[in-house]
Amino acid sequence: MNNFNNFTSNTNCDIQQPQAPQQQSFSPQPVIPQAHPAFNPLKSHFDMELHKLRKQSALYFRWGPNYERQGLILDIRNTMTALLKEYIRYKKSKNKNRLYEIDALIELLRVLWFDYYELGYLKKPPKNGKQESIARAIKRYDTVSTQINKLGAILGVYIKNLKQ
């Protein structure tokens, strides 16, 4: 990369000799893919929290029974997609009514996740005859519920700022 910069930064088109690499101690660094700075759809806090919720939901949906993949799980996914669509429409139009629609979708999402928890789908299926404790399912529901509450709090700030 440095050699490329050396070639492109020259204005008189003289080719410079490549520099010897510096001695560094080897320590494995995790490679984190960087998003292109021109395209980052997760610009606001609301976007990031919704993205976290969608990722967490994908993990928990694996434990639901197969027949619910076309029922309750599909309703939750569709609600999250509608939430994202409404938020994008709000960012484009800055219409206050869109915020209230987003608020209604957040409440619907809360109810759907509560149903998912109440039906016992947040518990992993038994493996080798071992049943998972209910405390783990409660912790998972608490994680999702906290993320939904964060979305509601961020939306509340947006609504409060529009009223002023």
Backbone as CSV, one residue per row, in Angstrom:
resi,resn,N_x,N_y,N_z,CA_x,CA_y,CA_z,C_x,C_y,C_z
1,MET,0.826,-1.189,0.000,0.000,0.000,0.000,0.866,1.246,0.000
2,ASN,1.949,1.220,0.807,2.837,2.369,0.847,3.500,2.585,-0.496
3,ASN,3.867,1.503,-1.158,4.489,1.646,-2.466,3.518,2.264,-3.451
4,PHE,2.266,1.879,-3.391,1.273,2.463,-4.280,1.148,3.957,-4.018
5,ASN,1.131,4.349,-2.743,1.053,5.765,-2.410,2.275,6.525,-2.898
6,ASN,3.432,5.887,-2.826,4.633,6.544,-3.317,4.535,6.805,-4.812
7,PHE,3.994,5.868,-5.558,3.882,6.043,-7.000,2.848,7.099,-7.347
8,THR,1.757,7.137,-6.630,0.689,8.067,-6.984,0.938,9.469,-6.469
9,SER,1.768,9.615,-5.445,1.968,10.951,-4.900,3.048,11.723,-5.633
10,ASN,3.819,11.077,-6.458,4.854,11.773,-7.211,4.236,12.630,-8.296
11,THR,4.660,13.859,-8.358,4.140,14.748,-9.389,5.066,14.824,-10.591
12,ASN,6.356,14.529,-10.423,7.273,14.607,-11.556,7.471,13.250,-12.219
13,CYS,6.676,12.252,-11.861,6.655,10.926,-12.471,7.962,10.167,-12.331
14,ASP,8.826,10.523,-11.396,10.017,9.732,-11.132,9.612,8.529,-10.304
15,ILE,10.176,7.386,-10.656,9.851,6.167,-9.914,10.824,6.045,-8.761
16,GLN,10.287,5.898,-7.569,11.126,5.745,-6.391,11.348,4.276,-6.121
17,GLN,12.464,3.999,-5.463,12.754,2.624,-5.088,11.847,2.229,-3.928
18,PRO,11.332,1.001,-3.956,10.491,0.579,-2.823,11.298,0.513,-1.548
19,GLN,10.650,0.878,-0.456,11.314,0.886,0.833,11.259,-0.505,1.450
20,ALA,12.275,-0.825,2.230,12.318,-2.117,2.908,11.270,-2.129,4.015
21,PRO,10.596,-3.246,4.183,9.595,-3.306,5.259,10.274,-3.225,6.620
22,GLN,9.582,-2.574,7.553,10.117,-2.426,8.898,9.936,-3.727,9.662
23,GLN,10.854,-3.971,10.585,10.783,-5.180,11.410,9.655,-5.000,12.424
24,GLN,8.759,-5.958,12.450,7.664,-5.924,13.405,7.550,-7.283,14.064
25,SER,7.153,-7.259,15.314,6.920,-8.534,15.979,5.587,-9.085,15.480
26,PHE,5.539,-10.391,15.302,4.337,-11.017,14.774,3.336,-11.261,15.893
27,SER,2.207,-10.637,15.781,1.091,-10.914,16.687,-0.157,-10.926,15.826
28,PRO,-0.871,-12.032,15.807,-2.039,-12.121,14.929,-3.097,-11.092,15.318
29,GLN,-3.518,-10.318,14.350,-4.555,-9.320,14.557,-5.831,-9.811,13.885
30,PRO,-6.964,-9.658,14.540,-8.206,-10.071,13.887,-8.492,-9.154,12.705
31,VAL,-8.920,-9.742,11.617,-9.239,-8.973,10.424,-10.698,-8.580,10.503
32,ILE,-10.942,-7.288,10.550,-12.299,-6.772,10.640,-12.618,-6.105,9.307
33,PRO,-13.616,-6.603,8.591,-13.938,-5.971,7.316,-14.472,-4.567,7.544
34,GLN,-13.944,-3.643,6.805,-14.356,-2.252,6.924,-15.363,-1.927,5.831
35,ALA,-16.433,-1.271,6.196,-17.416,-0.849,5.212,-16.848,0.326,4.435
36,HIS,-17.230,0.404,3.205,-16.773,1.524,2.384,-17.365,2.802,2.962
37,PRO,-16.537,3.855,3.142,-17.057,5.052,3.800,-18.177,5.738,3.025
38,ALA,-18.214,5.559,1.705,-19.263,6.213,0.929,-20.603,5.508,1.097
39,PHE,-20.571,4.224,1.428,-21.810,3.474,1.591,-21.854,2.881,2.984
40,ASN,-22.489,3.564,3.889,-22.697,3.053,5.228,-24.154,3.311,5.590
41,PRO,-25.026,2.297,5.407,-26.435,2.534,5.681,-26.743,2.701,7.156
42,LEU,-25.823,2.305,8.041,-26.068,2.396,9.476,-25.485,3.684,10.018
43,LYS,-26.090,4.799,9.661,-25.548,6.088,10.066,-26.082,6.560,11.410
44,SER,-27.333,6.285,11.690,-27.908,6.790,12.930,-27.922,5.710,13.999
45,HIS,-28.143,6.139,15.214,-28.200,5.225,16.354,-29.379,4.261,16.207
46,PHE,-30.488,4.758,15.694,-31.672,3.925,15.485,-31.353,2.798,14.507
47,ASP,-30.656,3.124,13.413,-30.274,2.109,12.428,-29.408,1.029,13.053
48,MET,-28.448,1.435,13.855,-27.535,0.471,14.463,-28.268,-0.451,15.439
49,GLU,-29.164,0.112,16.245,-29.907,-0.704,17.209,-30.854,-1.672,16.501
50,LEU,-31.479,-1.215,15.427,-32.358,-2.099,14.679,-31.555,-3.224,14.020
51,HIS,-30.370,-2.907,13.546,-29.500,-3.920,12.946,-29.093,-4.969,13.991
52,LYS,-28.757,-4.516,15.198,-28.413,-5.450,16.277,-29.593,-6.367,16.594
53,LEU,-30.794,-5.794,16.632,-31.994,-6.579,16.926,-32.229,-7.621,15.839
54,ARG,-32.044,-7.249,14.588,-32.249,-8.191,13.498,-31.240,-9.337,13.558
55,LYS,-29.986,-9.027,13.886,-28.972,-10.075,14.000,-29.285,-11.022,15.156
56,GLN,-29.665,-10.457,16.300,-29.991,-11.275,17.469,-31.225,-12.137,17.185
57,SER,-32.181,-11.571,16.483,-33.403,-12.313,16.165,-33.104,-13.503,15.268
58,ALA,-32.215,-13.309,14.307,-31.876,-14.408,13.402,-31.319,-15.595,14.181
59,LEU,-30.561,-15.309,15.225,-30.022,-16.380,16.064,-31.136,-17.107,16.807
60,TYR,-32.054,-16.364,17.381,-33.111,-16.974,18.184,-34.174,-17.665,17.326
61,PHE,-34.330,-17.266,16.083,-35.337,-17.884,15.226,-34.988,-19.328,14.879
62,ARG,-33.725,-19.681,14.998,-33.326,-21.049,14.666,-33.937,-22.065,15.620
63,TRP,-34.285,-21.636,16.828,-34.792,-22.564,17.834,-36.298,-22.735,17.770
64,GLY,-36.963,-21.915,16.994,-38.401,-22.055,16.872,-38.744,-23.297,16.065
65,PRO,-39.912,-23.858,16.287,-40.291,-25.051,15.526,-40.510,-24.725,14.048
66,ASN,-40.432,-25.747,13.224,-40.526,-25.546,11.776,-41.855,-24.935,11.352
67,TYR,-42.941,-25.328,11.979,-44.235,-24.796,11.553,-44.361,-23.305,11.883
68,GLU,-43.590,-22.809,12.849,-43.648,-21.384,13.177,-42.810,-20.538,12.232
69,ARG,-41.995,-21.162,11.403,-41.199,-20.393,10.449,-42.101,-19.689,9.443
70,GLN,-43.296,-20.208,9.260,-44.260,-19.562,8.372,-45.331,-18.816,9.156
71,GLY,-45.219,-18.785,10.459,-46.229,-18.140,11.296,-45.660,-16.963,12.059
72,LEU,-45.430,-17.186,13.336,-44.998,-16.115,14.224,-43.637,-15.542,13.833
73,ILE,-42.701,-16.399,13.457,-41.370,-15.917,13.065,-41.478,-15.029,11.837
74,LEU,-42.310,-15.425,10.890,-42.490,-14.619,9.689,-43.129,-13.274,10.030
75,ASP,-44.074,-13.275,10.966,-44.690,-12.009,11.397,-43.651,-11.080,12.026
76,ILE,-42.775,-11.633,12.862,-41.741,-10.805,13.499,-40.793,-10.244,12.449
77,ARG,-40.369,-11.095,11.526,-39.461,-10.618,10.465,-40.121,-9.544,9.609
78,ASN,-41.371,-9.753,9.244,-42.082,-8.761,8.434,-42.250,-7.450,9.184
79,THR,-42.490,-7.525,10.490,-42.625,-6.311,11.292,-41.306,-5.549,11.350
80,MET,-40.196,-6.281,11.521,-38.895,-5.605,11.547,-38.564,-4.982,10.192
81,THR,-38.943,-5.660,9.118,-38.721,-5.094,7.783,-39.595,-3.863,7.575
82,ALA,-40.842,-3.923,8.012,-41.725,-2.755,7.900,-41.201,-1.598,8.743
83,LEU,-40.646,-1.912,9.900,-40.049,-0.891,10.761,-38.890,-0.199,10.051
84,LEU,-38.059,-0.974,9.419,-36.932,-0.425,8.674,-37.410,0.425,7.501
85,LYS,-38.423,-0.048,6.780,-38.963,0.715,5.645,-39.545,2.050,6.100
86,GLU,-40.314,2.012,7.174,-40.912,3.257,7.679,-39.845,4.236,8.146
87,TYR,-38.783,3.713,8.753,-37.722,4.608,9.207,-36.998,5.243,8.020
88,ILE,-36.774,4.480,6.970,-36.138,5.036,5.775,-37.041,6.090,5.153
89,ARG,-38.351,5.817,5.112,-39.286,6.815,4.584,-39.288,8.078,5.445
90,TYR,-39.175,7.898,6.760,-39.117,9.059,7.646,-37.864,9.891,7.362
91,LYS,-36.724,9.215,7.188,-35.484,9.953,6.925,-35.588,10.765,5.642
92,LYS,-36.329,10.260,4.660,-36.470,10.979,3.390,-37.467,12.129,3.488
93,SER,-38.549,11.939,4.234,-39.616,12.948,4.229,-39.658,13.824,5.474
94,LYS,-39.108,13.350,6.609,-39.181,14.053,7.901,-40.623,14.362,8.298
95,ASN,-41.532,13.445,7.969,-42.940,13.581,8.285,-43.195,13.032,9.693
96,LYS,-43.839,13.846,10.525,-44.083,13.451,11.911,-44.997,12.224,12.013
97,ASN,-45.920,12.080,11.086,-46.831,10.931,11.129,-46.087,9.619,10.969
98,ARG,-44.982,9.631,10.252,-44.178,8.415,10.083,-43.613,7.952,11.428
99,LEU,-43.268,8.896,12.291,-42.739,8.528,13.597,-43.782,7.781,14.422
100,TYR,-45.029,8.204,14.316,-46.083,7.521,15.060,-46.346,6.134,14.482
101,GLU,-46.178,5.983,13.176,-46.309,4.644,12.573,-45.169,3.744,13.050
102,ILE,-43.972,4.306,13.149,-42.829,3.538,13.655,-43.084,3.136,15.102
103,ASP,-43.655,4.043,15.887,-43.970,3.746,17.281,-44.962,2.587,17.376
104,ALA,-45.970,2.588,16.522,-46.939,1.494,16.527,-46.276,0.175,16.132
105,LEU,-45.341,0.211,15.185,-44.636,-1.006,14.786,-43.744,-1.531,15.904
106,ILE,-43.152,-0.628,16.664,-42.321,-1.054,17.801,-43.188,-1.752,18.847
107,GLU,-44.371,-1.203,19.098,-45.283,-1.857,20.054,-45.722,-3.234,19.554
108,LEU,-45.998,-3.335,18.258,-46.365,-4.632,17.687,-45.207,-5.618,17.821
109,LEU,-43.999,-5.143,17.599,-42.821,-6.002,17.734,-42.669,-6.497,19.167
110,ARG,-42.945,-5.625,20.136,-42.898,-6.016,21.545,-43.872,-7.150,21.843
111,VAL,-45.083,-7.006,21.330,-46.114,-8.019,21.567,-45.743,-9.342,20.899
112,LEU,-45.247,-9.289,19.675,-44.880,-10.515,18.962,-43.739,-11.243,19.662
113,TRP,-42.747,-10.492,20.146,-41.636,-11.140,20.854,-42.105,-11.726,22.181
114,PHE,-43.043,-11.056,22.838,-43.575,-11.609,24.079,-44.303,-12.931,23.795
115,ASP,-45.064,-12.970,22.710,-45.720,-14.226,22.323,-44.694,-15.310,22.040
116,TYR,-43.632,-14.957,21.350,-42.582,-15.921,21.021,-41.964,-16.497,22.301
117,TYR,-41.764,-15.616,23.278,-41.216,-16.058,24.577,-42.219,-16.914,25.331
118,GLU,-43.479,-16.481,25.388,-44.508,-17.196,26.142,-44.762,-18.595,25.585
119,LEU,-44.598,-18.761,24.295,-44.796,-20.077,23.689,-43.600,-20.999,23.903
120,GLY,-42.540,-20.479,24.522,-41.389,-21.306,24.872,-40.385,-21.510,23.755
121,TYR,-40.408,-20.641,22.747,-39.521,-20.833,21.608,-38.127,-20.248,21.822
122,LEU,-37.907,-19.554,22.920,-36.570,-19.011,23.190,-35.685,-20.018,23.908
123,LYS,-36.233,-21.168,24.223,-35.419,-22.236,24.797,-34.882,-23.090,23.664
124,LYS,-33.631,-23.482,23.775,-33.069,-24.369,22.762,-33.761,-25.716,22.849
125,PRO,-33.910,-26.390,21.721,-34.489,-27.740,21.785,-33.596,-28.658,22.605
126,PRO,-34.186,-29.656,23.288,-33.374,-30.551,24.118,-32.344,-31.306,23.276
127,LYS,-31.141,-31.398,23.816,-30.060,-32.100,23.133,-29.550,-33.191,24.055
128,ASN,-29.487,-34.412,23.563,-29.021,-35.567,24.345,-29.833,-35.745,25.629
129,GLY,-31.116,-35.411,25.566,-31.976,-35.592,26.719,-31.869,-34.503,27.774
130,LYS,-30.986,-33.509,27.567,-30.831,-32.424,28.536,-31.739,-31.261,28.154
131,GLN,-32.534,-30.846,29.102,-33.418,-29.711,28.898,-32.724,-28.450,29.402
132,GLU,-32.817,-27.385,28.642,-32.188,-26.125,29.036,-33.037,-25.432,30.103
133,SER,-32.382,-24.677,30.965,-33.110,-24.019,32.053,-33.935,-22.845,31.520
134,ILE,-34.960,-22.522,32.264,-35.837,-21.417,31.888,-35.114,-20.082,32.047
135,ALA,-34.144,-20.033,32.943,-33.402,-18.795,33.171,-32.698,-18.322,31.906
136,ARG,-32.219,-19.257,31.087,-31.555,-18.880,29.834,-32.553,-18.231,28.873
137,ALA,-33.756,-18.786,28.810,-34.779,-18.213,27.938,-35.189,-16.825,28.426
138,ILE,-35.266,-16.655,29.736,-35.604,-15.343,30.294,-34.523,-14.340,29.949
139,LYS,-33.261,-14.751,30.019,-32.157,-13.856,29.676,-32.207,-13.469,28.197
140,ARG,-32.547,-14.421,27.346,-32.660,-14.121,25.912,-33.793,-13.142,25.653
141,TYR,-34.925,-13.363,26.323,-36.044,-12.432,26.155,-35.672,-11.049,26.674
142,ASP,-34.945,-11.008,27.782,-34.505,-9.731,28.329,-33.588,-9.001,27.340
143,THR,-32.720,-9.739,26.651,-31.832,-9.132,25.664,-32.632,-8.495,24.534
144,VAL,-33.582,-9.240,23.991,-34.394,-8.727,22.891,-35.267,-7.569,23.366
145,SER,-35.849,-7.711,24.539,-36.714,-6.667,25.081,-35.933,-5.369,25.314
146,THR,-34.704,-5.498,25.798,-33.864,-4.311,26.007,-33.565,-3.617,24.689
147,GLN,-33.303,-4.393,23.651,-33.025,-3.787,22.348,-34.256,-3.079,21.791
148,ILE,-35.426,-3.665,21.984,-36.652,-3.017,21.525,-36.909,-1.749,22.334
149,ASN,-36.630,-1.785,23.643,-36.793,-0.589,24.475,-35.858,0.522,24.044
150,LYS,-34.631,0.174,23.623,-33.704,1.189,23.120,-34.254,1.850,21.865
151,LEU,-34.839,1.038,20.981,-35.461,1.614,19.776,-36.567,2.589,20.156
152,GLY,-37.385,2.193,21.127,-38.461,3.077,21.575,-37.940,4.356,22.203
153,ALA,-36.858,4.260,22.956,-36.287,5.457,23.582,-35.724,6.411,22.534
154,ILE,-35.046,5.866,21.547,-34.499,6.708,20.483,-35.626,7.383,19.715
155,LEU,-36.690,6.629,19.446,-37.839,7.197,18.748,-38.510,8.280,19.588
156,GLY,-38.569,8.066,20.904,-39.136,9.085,21.788,-38.371,10.393,21.720
157,VAL,-37.061,10.318,21.597,-36.247,11.534,21.454,-36.562,12.223,20.137
158,TYR,-36.728,11.446,19.053,-37.077,12.038,17.757,-38.412,12.764,17.839
159,ILE,-39.395,12.118,18.480,-40.724,12.743,18.588,-40.659,13.993,19.444
160,LYS,-39.909,13.930,20.539,-39.788,15.098,21.415,-39.124,16.265,20.690
161,ASN,-38.112,15.985,19.889,-37.433,17.045,19.142,-38.326,17.648,18.075
162,LEU,-39.220,16.873,17.484,-40.120,17.419,16.489,-41.200,18.284,17.108
163,LYS,-41.600,17.988,18.345,-42.635,18.780,19.005,-42.132,20.162,19.398
164,GLN,-40.830,20.296,19.589,-40.271,21.593,20.020,-40.150,22.562,18.885
